[in-house]
């Protein structure tokens, strides 16, 4: 008879019933349920996470380095090549970029980067542009509009 999924059987002794602790003195694991008496190991909480037996924990021994900015500026970066999908003469701003799926979620600024090629005349509005991106947009006949009063950088 061929072994198939419908007639497979576990070998004898492959599964054991779960030990039920705390079910009276006759079970052998009654009263303290095999945990002994009192102490940290007898309690329900047991070990504290990352407890190292009284030794100073690793996260406190390691040096703290550098500075973590609690209020970082989130910048959405878009390459010039991604703007190729828009039709010529389109005014590309944040709402248009979000509809196209190029900007997702929260961002403080939108920056246009110079990777890729642009062949269509577009009017692009963003908070900042890289020099190569601004040149490529101008070379294609489009215009660059910097929002927020910053210079193109």
C-alpha positions in Angstrom: 0.0 0.0 0.0 1.4 3.3 -1.0 2.0 6.0 1.6 -0.3 8.9 0.9 -1.3 11.9 3.0 -4.7 10.4 3.7 -3.3 7.3 5.5 -0.2 8.7 7.3 -0.1 7.9 11.1 2.3 9.2 13.8 4.7 6.6 15.2 4.0 5.3 18.7 5.3 7.6 21.4 5.5 10.7 19.0 2.9 12.6 21.1 2.7 12.9 24.9 -0.1 14.3 27.0 0.7 17.7 28.6 1.8 17.5 32.2 -0.9 19.1 34.4 0.8 20.7 37.3 -0.9 22.0 40.5 -3.6 19.3 40.6 -3.2 17.9 44.1 -0.6 16.0 46.1 -1.3 12.7 44.4 -0.1 13.9 41.0 3.5 14.4 42.2 3.4 18.0 41.0 0.9 19.5 43.4 1.1 22.5 45.7 4.2 24.3 44.4 3.9 22.7 40.9 7.5 21.6 40.7 8.9 25.2 41.3 10.2 24.7 44.8 9.4 27.2 47.5 9.5 30.9 47.3 12.1 32.9 45.4 12.2 34.4 42.0 11.8 31.1 40.1 8.7 30.2 42.1 6.9 33.5 41.2 4.6 33.8 38.2 6.7 36.7 36.7 10.0 34.8 36.9 13.0 36.4 35.2 13.0 40.1 34.3 13.7 40.6 30.7 17.5 41.2 30.1 18.3 40.4 33.8 21.9 39.2 34.1 22.0 38.0 37.7 22.8 41.3 39.3 25.6 42.1 36.8 25.3 45.4 35.1 23.2 44.7 32.0 24.8 44.9 28.6 22.7 47.9 27.4 24.0 49.9 30.4 27.6 48.8 29.8 27.8 49.9 26.2 28.8 53.5 25.5 26.2 55.9 24.2 27.6 57.7 21.1 26.5 60.5 18.9 23.3 62.5 18.7 19.8 61.4 17.7 17.7 64.2 16.5 14.3 63.9 18.2 12.6 66.0 15.4 14.1 64.9 12.1 13.0 66.5 8.8 11.4 63.8 6.6 12.3 64.5 3.0 10.5 62.7 0.1 13.1 62.3 -2.7 11.9 61.9 -6.3 14.2 61.5 -9.3 13.8 63.4 -12.5 13.3 60.2 -14.4 10.1 59.5 -12.4 8.6 62.7 -13.7 8.7 61.3 -17.3 5.3 59.7 -16.7 3.5 63.0 -16.7 2.2 64.6 -19.9 3.9 67.6 -21.4 2.8 70.9 -20.0 1.6 69.5 -16.6 2.1 71.5 -13.4 3.7 69.0 -11.1 3.2 69.7 -7.4 2.7 67.7 -4.2 -0.9 66.8 -4.9 -0.1 65.5 -8.4 2.9 63.5 -7.1 0.7 61.9 -4.4 -2.0 61.0 -6.9 0.7 59.4 -9.1 2.0 57.4 -6.0 5.4 59.0 -6.0 4.9 60.6 -2.6 3.4 58.4 0.2 2.7 59.2 3.8 3.9 62.2 5.8 6.8 64.3 4.6 8.1 67.8 5.5 9.7 68.5 2.2 9.9 67.2 -1.4 13.3 67.2 -3.1 13.7 66.5 -6.8 17.0 64.7 -7.6 18.8 64.4 -10.9 18.8 60.7 -11.6 17.2 59.8 -15.0 16.3 61.7 -18.1 13.4 64.1 -18.8 12.2 64.9 -22.3 8.9 66.7 -21.6 8.3 70.3 -20.7 7.0 70.4 -17.1 6.4 73.0 -14.5 7.7 71.5 -11.3 7.0 72.9 -7.8 9.0 71.5 -4.8 10.8 72.7 -1.7 14.3 71.9 -3.1 16.0 70.7 -6.2 19.5 69.3 -6.8 21.6 71.3 -9.3 21.5 68.5 -11.9 17.7 68.1 -11.6 17.1 71.8 -12.1 19.4 71.8 -15.2 17.6 68.7 -16.7 14.2 70.3 -16.2 15.3 73.6 -17.7 17.1 71.7 -20.6 13.8 69.9 -21.4 12.1 73.3 -21.6 10.3 73.2 -18.2 10.4 75.6 -15.3 11.5 75.1 -11.7 9.5 76.7 -8.9 11.1 76.6 -5.4 8.5 76.6 -2.6 9.2 78.0 0.9 11.6 80.7 -0.2 14.7 78.4 -0.2 17.3 78.4 -3.0 17.8 75.4 -5.2 20.5 73.2 -3.7 
